[in-house]
Amino acid sequence: MLGARSLQFTFLALARAQSIWGYAVPAKHAEELRVPANDVTYIRSQVDAQDVFLVIPYAQPPLGDLRFRKPVAFTPSGTVNAQNYGPRCLQSTSVNDASEDCLTLNVWRPHGVTEPLPVMVWIYGGSFILGESRSYPGYGIVRKSIEMGRPVMYISMNYRLGFFGFPVGKQTINKGAANLGLYDQRMAIEWVQKNIQYFGGDPTKLNAIG
């Protein structure tokens, strides 16, 4: 069992490790994980000795009446194909696969989890105008944590950027619609705290990094 100081050291060591971002492509070996609390089944991929869950929605798509509003919690049901990355959020530069429907997160964990693991939540930078979760896959961090004998789970998220995530103006402030991207980040972390136990994570040992 890791203490608070030991856990902090582990996170710092992983964050500072060289070549930590591994760009391994998930294999097409599919397995299922059923979350009984929500009656949802996630179809995951495997990379070496890791389980990968991609594009898990943590909020309702911010479209229509939900555009320029704080995120609204979303709980999937049925079967979710979590084998491929979803679209990135719209941003200041022209990118492929960009969409307003982008509020998703990704989970990387060691295969064969037998006890609750500490959780690292990565929040990308980019001055709130650029960024995407797929640029920071968790393969390298999880692999390094296994090598250190202190395995962790890794989560990355998308959040709204630019005009859609950080609209400006007095009317925006009066409507409580400022800093929507930060509210997205908060909702993603709330999703993790509520659901990560079903993936083998410990919601009481969660660190946000970035």
RAPETA-V464707 format. One record per residue. RES is the residue in one letter. PSI is psi in degrees with one decimal (999 if undefined). OMEGA is omega in degrees with one decimal (none if undefined). D_FIRST is the distance of its C-alpha to the first C-alpha in Angstrom with 1 decimal. Layout:
res/psi/omega/d_first
RES/PSI/OMEGA/D_FIRST
RES/PSI/OMEGA/D_FIRST
This chain:
res/psi/omega/d_first
M/128.7/-177.9/0.0
L/133.3/173.3/3.8
G/173.8/-176.5/6.6
A/-44.8/-178.4/9.9
R/-40.3/178.6/11.7
S/-39.5/179.3/9.5
L/-41.3/178.7/9.4
Q/-42.3/178.6/13.1
F/-41.4/179.4/13.9
T/-46.5/-179.9/12.6
F/-42.4/179.9/14.9
L/-42.6/-179.9/17.7
A/-40.9/179.7/17.6
L/-41.1/-177.6/17.9
A/-29.6/-177.0/20.5
R/-8.3/-176.7/22.6
A/144.2/179.4/22.5
Q/146.3/176.6/26.1
S/42.2/-174.6/27.3
I/-25.0/-176.6/24.1
W/106.6/180.0/26.1
G/131.7/-177.3/26.8
Y/41.1/177.8/29.8
A/140.2/178.7/29.3
V/125.7/-179.9/31.5
P/133.6/176.6/29.9
A/160.4/-177.8/31.4
K/23.9/174.9/33.5
H/107.1/-172.2/31.6
A/138.8/172.5/31.0
E/166.7/-176.0/28.6
E/147.8/172.1/28.1
L/121.3/-179.9/25.4
R/130.4/176.8/26.6
V/103.5/-173.1/25.3
P/-30.8/-176.5/26.7
A/-34.2/-177.7/26.6
N/-0.2/-177.7/29.0
D/48.4/179.3/30.7
V/144.8/177.6/30.2
T/125.0/177.4/29.7
Y/130.3/174.2/28.5
I/115.5/-173.6/29.9
R/168.1/173.6/27.6
S/172.0/175.4/28.2
Q/138.1/172.9/26.3
V/111.6/-176.4/26.2
D/-117.0/-178.3/25.3
A/35.3/-179.1/21.9
Q/146.2/172.5/21.2
D/137.8/-175.8/22.2
V/126.0/176.4/24.3
F/115.1/-176.3/25.5
L/155.1/174.0/28.2
V/53.1/173.3/30.5
I/119.4/-179.2/28.8
P/132.0/176.9/30.9
Y/-8.1/178.2/29.3
A/158.7/176.9/32.6
Q/148.1/178.6/36.2
P/127.5/-177.2/38.4
P/66.4/-176.8/39.9
L/161.4/176.2/43.5
G/-125.2/-178.5/46.7
D/-16.1/-179.6/46.2
L/-4.2/176.9/42.5
R/139.2/-178.5/43.5
F/35.0/173.9/43.0
R/160.1/175.8/41.0
K/150.0/-177.0/37.4
P/147.2/178.5/35.2
V/129.3/-176.2/35.4
A/145.1/-179.8/32.4
F/130.7/177.0/32.8
T/111.5/-179.0/31.4
P/163.4/175.3/32.4
S/166.7/-179.2/33.7
G/-134.3/-177.1/34.9
T/131.5/178.6/33.9
V/121.4/176.0/32.6
N/105.9/-175.6/33.1
A/39.9/-174.7/30.2
Q/-14.4/-176.1/31.3
N/150.6/176.6/33.2
Y/147.6/175.3/33.0
G/-173.2/-178.7/35.1
P/150.7/172.9/37.5
R/164.4/-180.0/36.5
C/150.9/177.0/37.7
L/141.4/-177.6/41.2
Q/-177.9/-169.6/41.5
S/-23.6/178.5/44.1
T/157.7/179.6/44.7
S/120.0/179.8/46.0
V/155.5/176.8/43.3
N/157.5/175.1/43.3
D/35.4/177.7/41.5
A/143.3/-177.1/41.2
S/155.7/171.1/41.5
E/-28.0/178.6/41.0
D/80.6/-170.5/39.0
C/6.3/-173.5/35.9
L/82.1/-177.4/33.1
T/165.3/176.1/30.5
L/165.4/-177.5/27.0
N/142.8/-178.2/25.3
V/130.0/174.1/21.9
W/132.0/-179.5/20.5
R/155.7/172.8/17.6
P/143.0/177.8/16.8
H/141.8/177.2/18.9
G/39.2/179.1/17.7
V/129.6/-178.7/14.5
T/-13.3/177.1/13.0
E/155.3/-177.2/10.0
P/132.0/-176.6/9.9
L/150.1/171.1/9.6
P/153.8/-173.6/10.0
V/129.7/173.5/13.8
M/125.6/177.4/16.4
V/115.8/-177.9/19.9
W/127.4/175.5/22.7
I/113.4/-175.6/26.0
Y/155.1/175.2/28.8
G/-162.9/-179.3/31.5
G/20.4/176.9/35.2
S/25.0/178.4/36.9
F/16.2/177.3/36.7
I/-17.3/-179.0/39.4
L/158.0/172.7/37.8
G/159.0/178.2/34.6
E/150.7/-176.4/32.9
S/-31.2/-175.2/29.6
R/-16.5/177.8/30.8
S/-10.8/-177.1/31.3
Y/67.4/178.7/27.5
P/154.3/-174.6/26.1
G/1.7/-174.2/22.4
Y/-48.9/-176.1/23.0
G/-41.8/-179.0/22.7
I/-46.4/-179.6/19.5
V/-42.0/178.0/17.6
R/-45.2/-179.8/19.2
K/-39.1/179.8/18.2
S/-36.2/177.3/14.5
I/-42.9/179.2/14.8
E/-33.3/179.6/16.8
M/-9.1/-177.0/14.3
G/16.7/179.6/11.6
R/69.3/-173.7/9.5
P/142.8/177.8/11.3
V/166.0/169.0/12.2
M/153.2/-177.4/15.1
Y/136.6/-180.0/18.2
I/135.6/172.4/21.0
S/157.0/-174.5/24.4
M/157.0/164.5/27.2
N/149.2/172.5/30.9
Y/155.6/-175.3/32.6
R/144.6/-175.3/36.3
L/166.5/172.7/38.0
G/-138.5/-175.8/41.4
F/-33.7/-178.2/44.0
F/-29.3/-179.0/42.1
G/-24.8/-176.4/38.9
F/61.6/178.0/40.4
P/153.9/-176.0/44.0
V/168.0/177.3/46.1
G/155.9/-178.0/49.0
K/-41.1/-179.6/49.8
Q/-38.8/177.5/50.0
T/-45.3/-179.7/46.5
I/-43.4/-178.9/45.2
N/-30.5/179.5/47.3
K/-0.5/-178.8/45.9
G/29.9/-175.6/42.3
A/17.1/178.3/41.9
A/154.6/174.6/40.8
N/41.6/-178.4/37.5
L/-33.3/178.8/36.9
G/-34.7/177.5/34.6
L/-36.2/175.5/32.2
Y/-34.0/175.0/32.3
D/-46.6/179.5/31.5
Q/-44.2/-179.4/28.3
R/-42.3/-179.3/27.4
M/-37.0/177.4/28.1
A/-42.8/179.1/26.1
I/-37.6/176.3/23.0
E/-38.3/176.6/23.9
W/-43.8/179.8/24.2
V/-47.4/-179.3/20.7
Q/-33.5/-176.6/19.4
K/-32.7/-168.8/21.5
N/-16.3/-170.0/21.2
I/-21.8/178.2/18.1
Q/-31.0/-179.5/16.5
Y/-15.5/178.1/19.3
F/-1.3/-179.7/18.4
G/11.0/179.5/14.8
G/160.9/179.1/13.4
D/107.9/-177.3/11.5
P/-13.3/177.8/14.5
T/-5.2/179.4/12.7
K/70.3/-175.9/11.1
L/127.1/176.6/14.5
N/130.1/174.2/16.2
A/129.6/-178.9/20.0
I/166.3/177.6/21.4
G/999/none/24.9
